[in-house]
Amino acid sequence: MPEAQSCPVTGAAEPLPEYPLPRAAECPLAPAPAAQQLRAEKPITKVRIWNGGTPWLVTRHADQRALLPDPRVSDDDLDPGFPYVNAHRAEIAPMTPRLITNTDAPEHTRLRRTVNGPFVVKRIAKMRAPIQKIVDDLIDQMLAGPKPADLLKAFALPVPSLVIAQLLGVPYEDHDFFQRSSSLVLDGSAAPEEARRVSGELAAYLDNLLRRKTADPDEDVLSEMAGRVQAGEMAHAEAVSMGVAMLIAGHETTATMISLGTLALFQHPDQLALLRETDDPKLIANAVDEVLRYLSIVQTGVRRVAKDDIEIGDVVIRKGDGIIFDLHAANWDPEVFPEAERLDLTRPARTHQAFGYGPHQCLGQNLARLELQVVYGTLYRRVPTLRPAAAIEDLEFDHTGTTYGVHSLPVTW
C-alpha cells in the first residue's frame, strides 16, 4: 500500500478566517489545511464570509451529528442571520418559493413527502439496468473516439444528465441548455444579474414542461408532481422550483464525483486495482461511500441559522447566528476515520456526511449511490488500462461552484 500524502494541516493563523477556506495546491483533494487545523483546535469557531457576516463554522464530525438534526438549527433562508453562499442567493431568497431546501418542519415534512416517492431505495433500484445501459453505451462511444479523451465531457457529465433526464421526464436533447445553465447558477463568481437571468430561464423551461406533463402525463417524476399539483397537494410554483432544484442537483454533483473520484483513484493505484479486479457488489457499494467520504465535494459548506440559543461544548450559539458545516473537514475527522487522508475502499465509511445529515439530508442520495456503483463497478473493469493523460499539478480545479471539481480530466488507455 503506498504511503499516504503528507498534506499540511496548518494555516489557521488569522483570528477570523475567510470562508470558504483555501485548499493547499500540493494536496488539491484534501480539505483546506485551515479547516483541519480548526477541527483539531477550535472545532466550533467564527469565520467571515463574503458579505462581512461572521457565522459559526463547525468542523468536527460529532458536533455536526449533534447539530444538523437539532430542530433549533434551521434551514430558513429568510432569517436575517442566514449565511448565504453568495450575493445571488441572498438576492433571490425572498422571491424563492418555500422548498425542502429552505424550510423546516412541518412545512419541510409536507414538501418532502410530495417528492420523496421516486427516490426511495426500491424505486431507485429498478433503474439499475437502464443506468447500466447508459454507462456501457457511453464507454463504447468513448473507446471508439479519439485519445486522449476528456473523461468529464465524454463520460462523467453525460451519465447523470441522461439519468436525471430520464427520471424527471426532461428531453435529453435539451441537455446542453440545462448543463450550461446549472453550472452558471452554481458558480459563486457569476454576476448576480446573470445568475438571476439564467435562473429565470430554467424556471420558465420547467414551467412549460410541467404544463405539458399536466396535459399529457407520462411515467416520470415531473408527471407525478403535475398530478400532485392537480390534487392540491403542492402549488404549481413549488413543483416548478423543485423541478429546477432536481435538475441542477441531479447531474452536477454526480458528474463531479465520477471525474474527481477517478482522479482520486489514479492517485491510489492499489485502490483502483481493487475495483478493476472485483465484481463484488458489496465492495463496490462500500467503495462508493469511501470515495464520497474522501472527496466530500460540497465546498461551500451546509448553511443554517440558529432559531434559539444552543449550547454545545464550551460554545453558545446565539439565536440568529449563522452556522456553516464543513462536511469535508468532518469526513476527515481522525476520531471517526483513522488515517482519514488515506483512500481505503475497504474502510467502513457509511457514517460519512457527504450527503449531509438529519432531516435535510440529500433527497437524491440513493440515486447518486446507484449511479456511482454502476460507474465504479464498470468503467475500470471495461477499460483496465485507463490512466491519466495529464499530471495532477497541470489540472485546472474549479473553486467557484458549490461543488469542487476539475474543468477537464484528460485520460487515455
Sequence and secondary structure as in RCSB ss.txt:
>XXXX:A:sequence
MPEAQSCPVTGAAEPLPEYPLPRAAECPLAPAPAAQQLRAEKPITKVRIWNGGTPWLVTRHADQRALLPDPRVSD
DDLDPGFPYVNAHRAEIAPMTPRLITNTDAPEHTRLRRTVNGPFVVKRIAKMRAPIQKIVDDLIDQMLAGPKPAD
LLKAFALPVPSLVIAQLLGVPYEDHDFFQRSSSLVLDGSAAPEEARRVSGELAAYLDNLLRRKTADPDEDVLSEM
AGRVQAGEMAHAEAVSMGVAMLIAGHETTATMISLGTLALFQHPDQLALLRETDDPKLIANAVDEVLRYLSIVQT
GVRRVAKDDIEIGDVVIRKGDGIIFDLHAANWDPEVFPEAERLDLTRPARTHQAFGYGPHQCLGQNLARLELQVV
YGTLYRRVPTLRPAAAIEDLEFDHTGTTYGVHSLPVTW
>XXXX:A:secstr
             SSS BSS    TT TTS  HHHHHHHHH SEEE B TTS   EEE  HHHHHHHTT TTEE 
 TTSTT   SSHHHHHHGGGS   TTS  TTHHHHHHHHHHGGGSHHHHHTTHHHHHHHHHHHHHHHHHS SSEE
HIIIIITHHHHHHHHHHHT  GGGHHHHHHHHHHHTBTTS HHHHHHHHHHHHHHHHHHHHHHHHS  SSHHHHH
HHHHHTTSS HHHHHHHHHHHHHHHHHHHHHHHHHHHHHHHT HHHHHHHHT   HHHHHHHHHHHHHHH  B S
 EEEEESS EEETTEEE TT EEEE HHHHHT TTTSTTTTS  TTS  TT  TT  STTS TTHHHHHHHHHHH
HHHHHHHSTT EESS GGGS EE SBSB EES  EEE 
